[in-house]
């Protein structure tokens, strides 16, 4: 169902008039994601009114789907016992961990103390120990597992018992007596294999898996490469610890993409359109100040060459071309490298080969652009004017430098464990603009 403005207004009216029964009827056919979207646009009191109308399972699903800021605001307003018994008790462990991470340690402990299922509480405690950007921090412990030595009747009986507690079954994992992952059990074998067969005789051995410390980006690459809907997570000795489903990975990848895009756009922190003016200002201002400093530095560089502009005023006309080209080329180079690092297609061990390839591309681009600018200057200023020759030469040098610089910056940041996405933003643009001016003025002075 599409959430129209008319529907939203009707919901608001029901809340204002406390028409709980009517509102409950309006919500009954909505998907939890749609209810969450509705709550995101309401104030805290109105959102709580809606949550009170939902059954526990639906309320838990809605909370998981809710916007992070809206969810955190709601959780901070609720007592720990309510969070535990109304929401966490009805969540999968991976979703419960995502919710718990947004709270301080004291409140986490209070919530854990009120969880009725001790096993679930223990799983949540274990998962909270992992870094949230690793497979261990993202995985859930709800899955179907069978022992490799079981017969088919035993296997089927146990699968039925375990499946009753799960919303979805993606794979059935086979483990040995020490809980180490041995294979994946194809469900079709239940029909085609004789009842006396043991699981280990029909399982698919050596399944694709990830380690608990594997970064989320690499988990996403594994799922994409092998077209999986879920991937098992193992520890250092091969024990099955949990599984990560494709929907959880996509949520993380989307959030990471949003962060990278904002970094590349010159935002120092995550912001949304509905954030306060102060938050948006503090997110934008740091890089704007850096850009301002870079602009002042460029103007100081140009100020050292007043005599050149007096003798050849036409040289000043090409300053925007030099600066703009340097920034664009640098951004292109860094963006390609950042994308390659993100999807695994860029191998940092082959930096020398990548530099050679980037240099070849830069030479072709620099040559073509320089020829075009030379032709323009030739017809406008003639063959003997310095500007005709110096601008194309400067452009060639600027493009070569900006291409290599734009490539090396994200690689350096990656080595320093800093998000390389910031390389595609104002940093590279500002630096290339400044150094581009130095190259332009240096060449002009040398040949004038």
Residue pairs with C-beta under 8 A, 6 or more apart in sequence:
1 7
1 29
1 30
1 31
1 34
3 34
3 37
3 38
7 26
8 38
8 41
10 26
11 23
11 26
11 38
11 42
11 50
12 42
12 46
13 19
14 20
14 22
14 23
14 26
15 23
15 42
15 46
15 49
15 50
20 53
23 50
23 53
24 53
27 35
27 50
27 53
27 54
30 38
32 58
32 61
32 62
32 64
32 65
33 65
35 50
35 54
35 58
35 62
35 65
36 62
36 63
36 64
36 65
36 66
36 67
37 65
38 50
39 47
39 50
39 51
39 62
39 66
39 70
40 66
40 67
40 70
42 50
44 73
44 74
44 77
47 70
47 74
48 74
48 77
51 59
51 62
51 63
51 74
54 62
56 86
56 87
56 89
56 90
57 90
59 86
59 87
59 90
60 86
60 87
60 88
60 89
60 90
60 91
60 95
63 71
63 74
63 87
63 91
63 99
64 91
64 95
64 98
64 99
66 74
68 102
69 272
71 99
71 102
72 102
72 103
75 83
75 99
75 102
75 103
76 103
78 86
80 107
80 110
80 111
80 113
80 114
81 110
81 114
83 99
83 111
83 114
84 111
84 112
84 113
84 114
84 115
84 116
85 114
85 116
87 99
88 96
88 99
88 100
88 111
88 115
88 124
89 115
89 116
89 117
89 120
91 99
92 140
92 142
92 167
93 120
93 123
93 124
93 127
93 140
93 141
93 142
93 242
94 127
94 138
94 139
94 140
94 141
94 242
94 244
94 248
95 140
96 120
96 124
97 124
97 127
97 128
97 137
100 108
100 111
100 124
100 128
101 128
101 132
103 111
108 128
112 121
112 124
112 125
115 121
115 124
123 141
127 136
127 137
127 139
127 141
127 242
129 136
130 136
130 137
130 212
131 137
131 213
132 138
133 215
133 216
134 212
134 213
134 214
134 215
134 216
135 210
135 211
135 212
135 213
135 214
135 215
135 216
135 219
135 233
135 244
136 212
136 213
136 233
136 241
136 242
138 216
138 219
138 244
138 248
138 249
138 252
139 212
139 233
139 241
139 242
139 243
139 244
140 242
140 243
140 244
140 245
140 248
141 241
141 242
142 165
142 166
143 166
143 170
143 171
143 173
143 232
143 242
143 243
144 159
144 162
144 163
144 166
144 169
144 171
144 172
144 173
145 162
145 172
145 173
145 174
145 175
145 240
146 155
146 158
146 159
146 172
146 173
146 174
146 175
146 185
146 199
147 174
147 175
147 176
147 177
147 199
148 174
148 175
148 176
148 182
148 183
148 198
148 199
148 200
148 203
149 176
149 177
149 198
149 199
149 200
150 158
150 198
150 199
151 195
151 196
151 197
151 198
151 199
152 190
152 193
152 194
152 195
152 196
152 197
152 198
152 199
153 195
155 185
155 190
155 199
156 190
159 172
163 169
168 245
170 229
170 230
170 243
170 245
171 184
171 185
171 207
171 229
171 230
171 232
171 243
172 184
172 185
172 187
173 181
173 183
173 184
173 185
173 207
173 232
173 240
173 243
174 181
174 182
174 183
174 184
174 185
174 199
174 200
174 203
175 181
175 182
175 239
175 240
176 182
178 239
179 239
179 240
180 234
180 237
180 238
180 239
180 240
181 207
181 209
181 232
181 234
181 238
181 239
181 240
182 200
182 203
182 205
183 200
183 203
183 204
183 205
183 206
183 207
184 203
184 204
184 207
185 199
185 202
185 203
185 204
186 202
186 203
186 204
189 202
189 203
193 201
193 202
207 232
208 222
208 226
208 228
208 231
209 231
209 232
209 233
209 234
210 218
210 219
210 222
210 231
210 232
210 233
210 234
210 244
211 233
211 234
211 235
211 236
212 233
212 234
212 235
212 236
212 241
214 233
216 249
216 252
216 253
216 256
217 253
217 256
217 342
217 344
218 344
219 231
219 244
219 249
220 249
220 250
220 252
220 253
221 343
221 344
222 228
222 231
223 229
223 231
223 244
223 246
223 249
228 246
229 245
229 246
230 243
230 244
230 245
230 246
231 243
231 244
232 240
232 242
232 243
233 240
233 241
233 242
233 243
233 244
234 240
234 241
235 241
258 270
259 270
259 419
259 421
260 338
260 342
260 419
260 421
261 421
262 269
262 270
262 271
262 283
263 419
263 421
263 422
263 424
263 425
264 335
264 338
264 421
264 422
264 424
264 425
265 425
266 284
266 287
266 288
266 291
266 425
266 426
267 283
267 284
267 287
268 282
268 283
268 284
268 286
268 287
269 279
269 282
269 283
270 283
271 279
271 280
271 283
275 283
287 425
287 426
287 427
288 426
290 426
290 427
290 430
291 426
291 429
291 430
293 430
294 430
294 431
294 433
294 434
295 430
295 433
297 434
298 323
298 433
298 434
298 437
301 434
301 437
301 438
301 441
302 309
302 319
302 437
302 441
304 441
305 441
305 444
305 445
308 315
308 441
308 444
308 445
308 448
309 315
309 316
311 448
312 385
312 386
312 387
312 444
312 448
314 381
314 385
314 387
315 386
315 387
315 390
315 391
315 444
318 387
318 391
318 440
319 437
319 440
321 373
321 391
321 395
322 391
322 394
322 395
322 398
322 436
322 437
322 439
322 440
323 433
323 436
323 437
325 369
325 395
325 398
325 399
325 402
325 436
326 398
326 399
326 401
326 402
326 432
326 433
326 435
326 436
327 402
327 428
327 429
327 430
327 432
327 433
327 436
329 362
329 365
329 398
329 399
329 402
329 403
329 406
329 432
330 402
330 403
330 405
330 406
330 428
330 429
330 431
330 432
331 406
331 424
331 428
331 429
332 403
332 406
333 358
333 362
333 402
333 403
333 404
333 405
333 406
333 407
334 406
334 407
334 409
334 410
334 420
334 423
334 424
334 428
335 424
336 407
337 346
337 354
337 406
337 407
337 410
337 411
337 420
337 423
338 410
338 420
338 421
338 423
338 424
339 345
339 346
340 346
341 348
341 410
341 414
341 420
346 354
348 411
348 414
348 415
351 411
354 407
355 404
355 407
355 408
358 403
358 404
358 407
359 400
359 403
359 404
361 403
362 399
362 400
362 403
362 404
363 400
365 399
365 403
366 395
366 396
366 399
366 400
367 396
369 395
369 396
369 399
370 392
370 393
370 395
370 396
370 399
371 392
373 391
373 392
373 395
374 388
374 389
374 391
374 392
377 385
377 387
377 388
377 389
377 391
377 392
378 388
381 387
381 388
382 388
386 444
386 447
386 448
389 447
390 443
390 444
390 447
390 448
393 443
393 447
394 439
394 440
394 443
394 444
397 439
397 443
398 432
398 436
398 439
398 440
401 432
401 435
401 436
401 439
402 432
402 436
405 428
405 431
405 432
405 435
406 423
406 428
406 432
409 420
409 423
409 427
409 428
409 431
410 420
410 421
410 423
410 424
411 420
413 419
413 420
413 422
413 423
414 420
